[in-house]
Each structure stands twice: as C-alpha cells, then as structure tokens.
Amino acid sequence: MSFAVPTTTAIRLAFCTLCVAVLAGCHSANNNQHEAANIDTDSIAEAPIPKIEPQTFIAAGDLAASRQQYGQAAHQYGQALEGLPKDGPTMKKMGICQVKSGDLPAAIATFQRYVATTDGAADAYGSLGYAYELSKNPDQAEKTYQEGIKKHPDGKLVRINYGLMLVRHARVEDAITQLSAVLQPQEVNYDIAGVYDQMGRKDLAQFYYRKALECDPGFVPARQKLSMVDQN
C-alpha cells in the first residue's frame, strides 16, 4: 500500500484555512465578551440603590459618639431623621452631639425642632435653654427655661439647668428656689458647689459641699468631692 505525499500548495491551503477558522472563532468570542460586558454594565446601571434603614444610621451615630466623634455622630443622626422625622430621642442625641462639637447654631435649631416635635417636653426646653446659654444668650436661655417651667412645673432637667445658670450669674437665692423644687436639700447644695468647683471658686465649693453634708452626713458624693477640693 502507498500513501500520497501532500504537495506544498496543499499544505499552504490547509494552513490558511485553519488560520481563517481560528480568527473567526476569536472574533466571535470577542463579540460575545463585548456583548456580555455591555449587559453587565447595563444591569449595574439599572440596579436599584440599596436602602439604608434609619436604625443603621442611629447605630453608626451611637458608635461615633462613643468614640467622641461628635460631628460625625450628628451627621449620622441627621441621616436617620430623614427617615424618622419625628424621632425625639434621636433628635435629642443629635443636638447634644452638635453642642459637644461646638456647632451651637445647629444645636439650637435641632432643639427648637425637638421642642416642636415633643409638643414642648420639659427636657426639650431644658436642652434648648442650655444651648442658648452656651451661645452666650442668657436672656433667651432664661426665657426658654421659664416657658418650660410654666408648662412643666415639675420638670427636673429644665429646673436644674435654669438653677445652675443662675448660680453662674451670681443669683444664688433664685437658683436655690429653682433647684429646691425638684431636688433634696443636700442635692441642691451639692449642685451649687459643683458649679463653683468648675469656676475655680474653691472657697465657695467647700462651703456648699459642707452644707450638703450638714443636710445629710451620709451623702457620699459630697464627702468625696470635698476631700478632692481640700487636697488641691
């Protein structure tokens, strides 16, 4: 038996045919990849943006606040309030973080909103009044405190914040009237002493810590604070 030996021309023709087939296959594959890429891109562009729940923003705000990142915390609480516009507790936390970050105009706006949202809760008036005091507007602070007390005579925070402001403005007798409405005598003297302690008035701080102990000899916080002041 004998075999026919392929001629050079036949070999060339076969090779050319193979190359054409390969190139055609590559072109087809490239087209398929291009179409697939277009489909993926279109799908991504048309995909809906995932919704972030308000509770997620609140949790992020709480975490930032725990790290003393108060500006970031306030921003997260603000995002949460877009979904929960009447969430008083989150509103209050946002205002507190704005105060701590030094953004007092924003804090005042937030606490005004807090007052409106809570229909004038005592805590809301107390927080707003304090923000006004920090912004060096004691007249507006006093007006706010008095409005809150008129509406909530037993409101603890509004009375205490008002009383402490009065101490800082050397109106101690008025302060005692406000504080005594919601605190025990030893607590009244203890809080007054605390203000003087912060102001660096060691003599007055000692005086009122001792008065607190006269009212209640077993009042441990006053004894501890007095010991610290005496040592300094």
Number of C-alpha atoms within 10 A of each C-alpha: 2 4 5 5 7 8 8 8 9 11 11 11 10 10 12 12 11 12 11 11 12 12 11 12 12 12 12 12 12 12 12 12 12 12 12 12 12 12 12 12 12 11 11 11 10 9 9 8 8 6 6 11 12 18 15 14 20 23 15 18 28 22 16 19 21 11 10 14 16 24 19 19 28 30 19 24 27 23 20 25 20 11 14 16 14 15 15 20 11 22 25 22 21 30 29 23 25 24 22 17 17 15 18 19 13 16 27 22 14 24 28 18 21 26 23 15 16 15 10 17 18 24 22 28 31 27 27 28 31 27 28 22 18 15 18 11 13 18 12 17 25 20 15 22 27 19 18 26 21 12 14 17 16 14 19 19 20 30 29 23 23 26 27 25 21 20 19 15 11 11 13 16 12 14 23 21 13 23 26 17 16 18 16 14 18 21 22 26 25 26 23 25 28 21 17 20 20 11 12 12 13 16 13 17 26 23 16 23 29 20 20 26 21 14 14 15 13 11 16 11 14 26 16 11 18 22 13 11 15 11 7 6
